[in-house]
Amino acid sequence: MLLKPQDILLLLKLVVSAPKREKLSVLANDIGLSQGEITAARRRAGAAGLLNTRAGRTDVNRAALAEFLIHGLRYVLPAQRGALTRGIPTSYAAPPLNRVIANPAEPPPVWAYSEGNVRGFEFSPIYKSVPYAASRDPKLYELLALVDALRDGRVRERDFAAKELRARLESAP
């Protein structure tokens, strides 16, 4: 069973929403997936060892998720850049990295999104509903931006993103 991009989105949402256990319908609405997609994503993530389901609980295997995101995601879901567009900043241009990495003179990477307010170069999100999900949850937004820095950043950006991602995965409730 192969992982799909929406599985990563679900895992990151579960990290920031724990320990509150939301209904499947609420979780699906928050990240722009159907309930069927959520169920299938949980099954695939469990088979990959990234999600533990036991006794009615669902726990993300945070160490395995960090290892996969830091060392493997950029090869499985490489970033693609596009033309100038309006959207939501990501990677080094979004929190938390925008506080430690100076933005160059060029336009920032953005997820194309009609409700976005920044003009920059289009950066492909890991899944099509990422801009929607990020606009609804600031903590999820930051994790997704860190993931994008890992997917396409320079060495310095990837190092900062890896340290920050590990810290957030370890300290999340």
C-alpha positions in Angstrom: 0.0 0.0 0.0 1.6 3.3 -1.1 1.3 6.6 0.7 -0.5 9.4 -1.0 0.0 13.2 -0.5 -3.3 13.6 1.4 -1.9 11.1 3.9 0.8 13.5 4.9 -1.7 16.3 5.2 -3.9 14.2 7.5 -0.9 13.2 9.7 0.2 16.8 10.1 -3.4 17.8 11.0 -3.6 15.0 13.6 -0.3 16.2 15.2 -1.7 19.7 15.7 -5.2 18.7 16.7 -4.2 16.1 19.3 -5.3 15.4 22.0 -8.7 16.6 21.0 -10.3 13.9 19.1 -12.5 15.5 16.5 -15.3 13.8 14.6 -14.3 12.4 11.2 -16.7 14.9 9.5 -15.1 17.9 11.3 -11.6 16.7 10.5 -12.5 16.1 6.9 -14.0 19.6 6.6 -10.9 21.2 8.2 -8.5 19.8 5.7 -10.7 19.7 2.6 -10.9 15.9 2.3 -13.9 13.6 2.2 -14.6 11.2 5.1 -13.8 8.3 2.7 -10.4 9.9 1.9 -9.7 10.3 5.6 -10.5 6.6 6.3 -8.3 5.5 3.4 -5.5 7.8 4.4 -5.5 6.5 8.0 -5.3 2.9 6.6 -2.3 3.7 4.4 -0.5 5.7 7.1 -1.1 2.8 9.5 0.3 0.3 7.0 3.4 2.6 6.5 4.0 2.7 10.3 3.3 6.4 10.6 0.0 6.0 12.5 -0.8 3.7 15.4 -4.4 2.8 15.9 -5.3 0.8 19.0 -8.2 0.6 21.4 -10.1 3.4 19.7 -7.1 5.8 19.8 -5.2 7.2 16.8 -1.6 8.3 17.5 0.9 9.6 15.0 4.3 7.9 15.2 6.1 11.3 15.4 9.6 9.9 15.2 8.9 8.0 12.0 7.0 10.9 10.5 9.9 13.3 11.2 12.3 10.9 9.7 10.2 10.5 6.6 9.5 14.2 6.2 13.1 15.2 6.7 14.8 12.5 4.6 12.3 11.2 2.1 9.5 13.6 1.2 11.6 15.8 -1.1 12.2 12.7 -3.3 8.6 11.4 -3.2 6.9 14.7 -3.6 9.4 17.1 -5.2 8.4 20.8 -5.4 7.4 22.3 -8.6 7.5 26.0 -9.3 5.3 28.0 -11.6 4.5 31.5 -12.8 3.7 34.6 -10.7 0.4 34.3 -9.0 -1.5 35.4 -5.9 -1.6 33.1 -2.9 -0.4 32.2 0.5 3.4 32.4 1.3 5.1 29.1 2.1 8.6 27.7 2.8 11.1 30.4 3.9 8.5 33.2 3.3 6.0 31.8 5.9 6.2 31.5 9.7 8.2 30.3 11.4 11.1 30.5 9.0 10.4 34.1 7.8 11.5 35.2 11.3 15.0 33.7 10.9 15.7 33.8 7.1 15.8 37.0 5.3 13.7 37.1 2.1 15.7 37.7 -1.0 14.7 40.4 -3.5 12.8 37.9 -5.6 9.1 37.2 -5.1 8.4 34.6 -2.4 7.1 31.1 -3.0 3.3 30.9 -2.6 0.6 28.3 -2.9 -1.9 29.6 -5.5 -5.1 30.5 -3.7 -7.8 32.9 -4.7 -8.1 34.3 -1.2 -4.4 34.8 -0.8 -3.0 38.3 -0.4 0.7 37.8 -1.5 2.0 37.8 -5.1 4.8 35.4 -5.7 6.0 32.4 -7.6 3.6 29.5 -7.5 4.9 26.6 -5.4 3.1 23.2 -5.7 1.6 22.2 -2.3 1.8 18.5 -1.3 -2.0 18.3 -1.9 -4.5 20.5 -3.6 -6.4 21.4 -0.4 -3.3 22.5 1.5 -4.0 26.3 1.0 -7.6 25.8 2.3 -6.4 23.8 5.3 -3.6 26.2 6.1 -5.9 29.2 6.0 -8.1 27.5 8.7 -5.4 26.4 11.1 -2.3 28.5 11.9 -0.4 25.6 13.5 -1.0 23.4 10.5 0.1 26.2 8.2 3.4 26.5 10.0 4.0 22.7 9.7 3.1 22.7 6.1 5.5 25.6 5.4 8.3 23.8 7.2 7.6 20.7 5.0 7.9 22.9 1.9 11.2 24.2 3.1 12.4 20.6 3.4 11.1 19.8 -0.1 12.7 22.7 -2.0 14.8 24.8 0.3 18.5 25.5 0.2 20.7 23.7 2.7 20.4 26.4 5.3 16.7 26.5 5.0 16.4 22.8 5.2 18.5 22.6 8.3 16.4 25.3 10.1 13.2 23.6 8.9 14.4 20.1 10.1 15.3 21.4 13.6 12.0 23.3 13.9 9.9 20.4 12.6 11.5 18.0 15.0 10.9 20.4 17.9 7.3 20.9 17.0 6.6 17.2 16.5 8.2 16.4 19.9 6.4 19.2 21.8 3.0 18.9 20.2 0.3 17.6 22.6 
